[in-house]
Amino acid sequence: MTSEANDILVIGGGVIGLTSAITLAEEGHRVRLVSRDPAADSTSAVAGGLCWPYRIRPHAPAVRWSLRGFEVLARFAERPQETGARMVAGTMTEPAATGGPDADGDPLAAWYSAVPGLRRARPDEVPEGHTGWRALTPLVDMPTHLHYLEQRLRAAGGVVERATFTSLAEAGQEAAVVVNCSGLGARELVPDPQVHPVQGQLVVVADPGIEEWYVSAAPGATDTTYVLPQPYGVVVGGTAHEHAWSTEPDPAVAEAIVARAARRFPALAGAEVLAHRVGLRPAREAVRLEGERLPGGAWCVHNYGHGGAGVTVAWGCADEVGRLVREAPAA
């Protein structure tokens, strides 16, 4: 083992790793966060930033984590220039034929009932043949937010480094506790073949005056529509292609993305394109959030597989990481 100064090693510099590291550092632990890439180049940086439990299981804990995330991000929205978070009104819809949010046994029922002010959308607020919800939710400018998180970690005494580990056993030689927030990298690091990418492509356009967010996504759909106004432009999406590894934008897909969004917001059809982005969501059948003893004796807490909801559940999962570190069994 290395010195006491590195008693917790967090692997992964995206929003999951940063929030876990902050939680531990602010509890008084000495934390070293290690990632291959800077936060600005992580999957988190490509995220649209809407606080909503999207493509994540299991549903019950995901809703609990999401509500904790809502609480924290809503507080951050009081300081938008510093934290990147704002409270923005918007509409979440899906085709009524899928059952929609009014269906019996909806797994997100606890989310709908707990979010302050959330209500069913009126027919004139959704496209024909759709159902949905209206809500005032946090919307996060991710580049600004990730910078804020890194600065907050450093202020708590945490250290941020660029490095790569080939195995958890190797990481366990450097700290008494390892927190594995490696996202898609867990596929090789653990290794965990359940982890796979869900490719998301989006287009950033100049804002033609859109003030609200809008999402239309049927469960399991590969093509979705979302419009997220950010300070740097409007994020227009998107796609959700399972097991697709390419990070190169497809011009035809980008054209289709803008066309879908323009059916709801016609001004987007002629908006100047500022950027094309592709991110790989780290999906898994269920989030892995648990502890285990590594062969060399280090205690490892896994926190990965958050799909499309990393920004939403990060703080709730970080609370669980803190608990799992505190309750670590004796070696």
C-alpha positions as CSV (number, residue, x, y, z in Angstrom):
1,M,0.0,0.0,0.0
2,T,1.0,3.6,-0.5
3,S,0.9,6.3,2.1
4,E,-2.1,7.3,4.2
5,A,-2.5,10.3,1.9
6,N,-4.0,8.0,-0.8
7,D,-6.3,5.9,1.4
8,I,-9.1,6.2,-1.1
9,L,-8.6,5.8,-4.8
10,V,-11.5,6.8,-7.1
11,I,-11.2,5.5,-10.7
12,G,-13.2,7.6,-13.3
13,G,-13.3,11.3,-13.9
14,G,-16.9,11.7,-15.1
15,V,-19.8,12.9,-13.1
16,I,-20.2,9.6,-11.2
17,G,-16.5,9.5,-10.2
18,L,-16.4,13.2,-9.3
19,T,-19.5,13.2,-7.1
20,S,-18.3,10.0,-5.3
21,A,-14.9,11.6,-4.7
22,I,-16.4,14.8,-3.4
23,T,-18.7,13.0,-1.0
24,L,-15.8,11.0,0.4
25,A,-13.4,14.0,0.6
26,E,-16.0,16.1,2.3
27,E,-16.5,13.4,4.8
28,G,-12.9,13.7,5.8
29,H,-11.2,11.0,3.7
30,R,-8.0,11.6,1.7
31,V,-9.1,11.0,-1.9
32,R,-7.1,10.6,-5.1
33,L,-9.2,10.6,-8.3
34,V,-7.6,9.0,-11.3
35,S,-8.9,9.0,-14.9
36,R,-7.5,8.4,-18.3
37,D,-9.1,11.5,-19.8
38,P,-9.9,15.0,-18.4
39,A,-13.6,15.5,-17.4
40,A,-14.1,17.7,-20.5
41,D,-13.4,14.7,-22.7
42,S,-15.6,12.2,-20.7
43,T,-19.0,10.8,-21.7
44,S,-20.5,13.1,-19.0
45,A,-19.4,16.2,-21.0
46,V,-21.5,15.1,-24.0
47,A,-24.6,14.5,-21.8
48,G,-27.7,16.7,-22.4
49,G,-27.9,17.4,-18.7
50,L,-31.6,16.9,-18.0
51,C,-32.5,15.6,-14.5
52,W,-34.7,12.7,-15.3
53,P,-34.3,8.9,-14.7
54,Y,-33.6,7.8,-18.3
55,R,-32.5,4.3,-19.4
56,I,-31.5,3.1,-15.9
57,R,-32.4,0.1,-13.8
58,P,-33.3,-1.1,-11.3
59,H,-36.2,1.3,-11.2
60,A,-36.9,1.6,-7.5
61,P,-33.4,2.6,-6.3
62,A,-32.9,4.7,-9.5
63,V,-35.9,6.8,-8.6
64,R,-34.6,7.2,-5.1
65,W,-31.2,8.2,-6.4
66,S,-32.8,10.6,-8.9
67,L,-34.8,12.4,-6.2
68,R,-31.6,12.9,-4.3
69,G,-30.1,14.3,-7.5
70,F,-33.0,16.6,-8.0
71,E,-32.6,18.0,-4.5
72,V,-28.9,18.7,-4.9
73,L,-29.1,20.1,-8.5
74,A,-32.1,22.3,-7.5
75,R,-29.9,23.9,-4.8
76,F,-27.1,24.3,-7.4
77,A,-29.5,26.1,-9.6
78,E,-29.4,29.0,-7.2
79,R,-25.9,29.6,-8.5
80,P,-26.2,28.8,-12.2
81,Q,-23.0,30.6,-13.4
82,E,-20.9,28.7,-10.9
83,T,-22.5,25.2,-11.0
84,G,-24.0,25.1,-14.5
85,A,-27.4,24.1,-13.2
86,R,-30.7,26.0,-13.9
87,M,-34.3,25.2,-13.2
88,V,-36.1,25.0,-16.6
89,A,-39.7,24.1,-17.5
90,G,-40.4,21.4,-20.1
91,T,-42.4,18.5,-21.3
92,M,-41.6,14.8,-21.3
93,T,-43.8,12.8,-23.8
94,E,-44.1,9.5,-25.4
95,P,-46.6,7.9,-27.8
96,A,-49.9,7.0,-26.0
97,A,-49.8,3.6,-27.7
98,T,-46.9,2.6,-25.5
99,G,-49.0,2.9,-22.4
100,G,-47.3,6.1,-21.4
101,P,-47.0,7.6,-18.0
102,D,-50.7,6.9,-17.2
103,A,-50.2,3.2,-17.6
104,D,-50.8,0.9,-14.6
105,G,-47.6,-0.1,-12.7
106,D,-45.4,2.6,-14.2
107,P,-42.0,2.1,-12.7
108,L,-41.4,5.8,-12.4
109,A,-44.6,6.5,-10.5
110,A,-42.7,7.4,-7.4
111,W,-40.7,10.0,-9.4
112,Y,-43.9,11.6,-10.8
113,S,-45.5,11.9,-7.4
114,A,-42.4,13.3,-5.7
115,V,-41.1,15.9,-8.1
116,P,-42.5,19.3,-6.9
117,G,-45.0,20.8,-9.3
118,L,-44.9,17.9,-11.8
119,R,-48.3,17.4,-13.5
120,R,-49.8,15.6,-16.4
121,A,-49.6,17.5,-19.7
122,R,-52.7,18.8,-21.3
123,P,-53.6,17.5,-24.8
124,D,-52.6,20.9,-26.3
125,E,-49.1,20.6,-24.7
126,V,-48.1,17.4,-26.4
127,P,-48.1,16.2,-30.0
128,E,-51.2,14.4,-31.2
129,G,-51.3,10.8,-30.1
130,H,-48.9,11.4,-27.2
131,T,-49.2,11.7,-23.5
132,G,-46.8,13.1,-21.0
133,W,-45.8,15.3,-18.1
134,R,-44.9,19.0,-17.5
135,A,-42.3,19.7,-14.9
136,L,-39.8,22.3,-13.7
137,T,-36.5,20.4,-13.4
138,P,-32.8,21.0,-13.2
139,L,-31.1,21.3,-16.6
140,V,-27.3,21.2,-16.4
141,D,-24.7,22.8,-18.6
142,M,-22.2,19.9,-18.3
143,P,-18.9,21.6,-19.3
144,T,-19.5,24.2,-16.6
145,H,-20.8,21.6,-14.1
146,L,-17.8,19.3,-14.5
147,H,-15.4,22.2,-14.0
148,Y,-17.3,23.1,-10.8
149,L,-17.1,19.5,-9.5
150,E,-13.4,19.3,-10.1
151,Q,-12.8,22.6,-8.3
152,R,-15.0,21.5,-5.4
153,L,-13.1,18.2,-5.1
154,R,-9.8,20.1,-5.0
155,A,-11.2,22.5,-2.4
156,A,-12.0,19.5,-0.2
157,G,-8.4,18.3,-0.4
158,G,-8.9,15.8,-3.2
159,V,-6.2,15.2,-5.8
160,V,-7.0,14.7,-9.6
161,E,-4.5,12.8,-11.7
162,R,-4.3,11.4,-15.3
163,A,-3.4,7.7,-15.3
164,T,-4.7,4.3,-16.4
165,F,-5.1,1.1,-14.5
166,T,-5.2,-2.3,-16.3
167,S,-7.0,-4.1,-13.4
168,L,-8.6,-3.5,-10.1
169,A,-5.9,-5.7,-8.5
170,E,-3.3,-3.1,-9.7
171,A,-5.4,-0.3,-8.3
172,G,-5.8,-2.1,-5.0
173,Q,-2.0,-2.0,-4.5
174,E,-2.2,1.8,-4.3
175,A,-5.0,2.4,-1.7
176,A,-6.8,0.7,1.1
177,V,-10.2,1.5,-0.6
178,V,-10.9,1.6,-4.4
179,V,-14.0,3.2,-5.8
180,N,-14.7,1.9,-9.3
181,C,-16.6,4.6,-11.3
182,S,-15.0,3.6,-14.6
183,G,-18.3,3.6,-16.6
184,L,-17.9,1.9,-19.9
185,G,-14.3,1.1,-19.0
186,A,-15.5,-1.4,-16.4
187,R,-16.1,-3.8,-19.3
188,E,-12.3,-4.3,-19.4
189,L,-11.2,-3.1,-15.9
190,V,-13.3,-5.5,-13.8
191,P,-13.8,-7.2,-16.3
192,D,-17.6,-7.0,-16.7
193,P,-19.1,-8.1,-20.0
194,Q,-22.5,-6.9,-19.0
195,V,-21.4,-3.3,-19.5
196,H,-22.0,-2.1,-23.1
197,P,-22.4,1.2,-24.9
198,V,-25.6,2.9,-25.9
199,Q,-24.5,5.3,-28.6
200,G,-26.1,8.8,-28.5
201,Q,-25.6,11.3,-31.3
202,L,-26.7,14.9,-30.9
203,V,-26.4,18.3,-32.7
204,V,-25.7,21.6,-31.0
205,V,-27.4,24.6,-32.9
206,A,-27.6,28.3,-32.3
207,D,-30.5,29.1,-30.1
208,P,-33.4,30.6,-32.1
209,G,-35.2,31.6,-28.9
210,I,-36.2,28.3,-27.3
211,E,-36.9,28.6,-23.6
212,E,-38.2,25.2,-22.6
213,W,-36.8,21.6,-22.8
214,Y,-38.7,18.9,-24.7
215,V,-38.2,15.2,-24.8
216,S,-40.1,12.5,-26.7
217,A,-38.8,9.0,-26.2
218,A,-40.7,5.7,-26.4
219,P,-39.3,3.0,-24.1
220,G,-36.5,1.2,-26.0
221,A,-36.6,3.5,-29.0
222,T,-33.4,3.9,-31.0
223,D,-34.4,7.3,-32.3
224,T,-35.6,9.9,-29.8
225,T,-36.3,13.6,-29.9
226,Y,-35.0,16.0,-27.3
227,V,-34.4,19.7,-27.3
228,L,-32.4,21.2,-24.4
229,P,-31.6,24.9,-24.4
230,Q,-28.2,25.5,-22.9
231,P,-26.2,28.7,-22.5
232,Y,-23.9,27.6,-25.4
233,G,-26.7,26.6,-27.8
234,V,-29.6,24.2,-28.1
235,V,-28.7,20.5,-27.7
236,V,-30.8,18.6,-30.2
237,G,-31.0,14.8,-30.1
238,G,-30.9,12.0,-30.4
239,T,-30.2,8.3,-30.8
240,A,-29.9,5.3,-28.5
241,H,-28.2,2.6,-30.4
242,E,-27.3,-0.5,-28.3
243,H,-23.8,-2.0,-28.7
244,A,-22.7,0.7,-31.2
245,W,-19.1,1.8,-30.5
246,S,-18.4,4.5,-33.0
247,T,-17.9,8.0,-31.8
248,E,-17.9,9.6,-35.3
249,P,-21.0,11.7,-36.1
250,D,-23.1,10.4,-39.0
251,P,-24.2,13.3,-41.2
252,A,-27.4,11.5,-42.3
253,V,-28.3,10.8,-38.7
254,A,-27.6,14.4,-37.7
255,E,-30.0,15.6,-40.5
256,A,-32.7,13.3,-39.3
257,I,-32.2,14.4,-35.7
258,V,-32.7,18.1,-36.6
259,A,-35.7,17.3,-38.8
260,R,-37.5,15.4,-36.0
261,A,-36.9,18.3,-33.6
262,A,-38.0,20.9,-36.2
263,R,-41.4,19.2,-36.4
264,R,-42.0,20.4,-32.8
265,F,-39.9,23.6,-33.0
266,P,-39.9,24.8,-36.6
267,A,-37.3,27.5,-35.9
268,L,-34.7,24.8,-35.5
269,A,-34.8,23.9,-39.2
270,G,-32.8,26.9,-40.1
271,A,-30.7,27.2,-37.0
272,E,-26.9,27.4,-37.5
273,V,-25.2,24.1,-36.6
274,L,-22.5,24.7,-34.0
275,A,-21.3,21.2,-33.2
276,H,-21.8,17.5,-33.7
277,R,-21.3,15.1,-30.8
278,V,-21.4,11.4,-30.1
279,G,-21.3,9.9,-26.6
280,L,-21.4,6.2,-25.4
281,R,-23.7,5.8,-22.5
282,P,-22.3,3.1,-20.1
283,A,-25.3,0.7,-20.0
284,R,-25.9,-2.4,-17.9
285,E,-28.9,-4.5,-17.1
286,A,-28.7,-3.0,-13.6
287,V,-26.4,-0.5,-12.0
288,R,-23.7,-2.2,-10.1
289,L,-23.4,-0.4,-6.7
290,E,-21.9,-2.8,-4.2
291,G,-18.7,-3.5,-2.3
292,E,-16.3,-6.5,-2.5
293,R,-12.9,-7.4,-1.2
294,L,-10.1,-7.5,-3.8
295,P,-7.6,-10.4,-3.8
296,G,-4.9,-8.1,-2.4
297,G,-7.0,-7.0,0.5
298,A,-8.3,-3.6,-0.6
299,W,-12.0,-2.9,-0.3
300,C,-13.6,-2.0,-3.6
301,V,-16.9,-0.2,-4.1
302,H,-18.3,-0.5,-7.6
303,N,-20.4,2.4,-8.9
304,Y,-21.0,2.0,-12.7
305,G,-23.6,1.1,-15.3
306,H,-25.8,4.2,-15.1
307,G,-26.9,4.3,-18.7
308,G,-28.4,7.6,-19.7
309,A,-29.1,8.9,-16.1
310,G,-25.6,9.5,-14.7
311,V,-26.1,13.2,-14.2
312,T,-29.5,12.5,-12.5
313,V,-28.5,9.8,-10.1
314,A,-24.9,10.8,-9.4
315,W,-25.4,12.4,-6.0
316,G,-27.8,9.6,-4.8
317,C,-25.3,7.0,-5.8
318,A,-22.4,9.0,-4.2
319,D,-24.3,8.8,-0.9
320,E,-24.5,5.0,-1.3
321,V,-20.7,4.9,-2.0
322,G,-20.1,6.8,1.2
323,R,-22.2,4.3,3.2
324,L,-20.4,1.3,1.6
325,V,-17.0,2.8,2.5
326,R,-18.1,3.5,6.1
327,E,-19.5,0.0,6.5
328,A,-16.6,-1.8,4.9
329,P,-16.0,-5.1,6.7
330,A,-12.7,-5.6,8.4
331,A,-10.0,-7.1,6.2
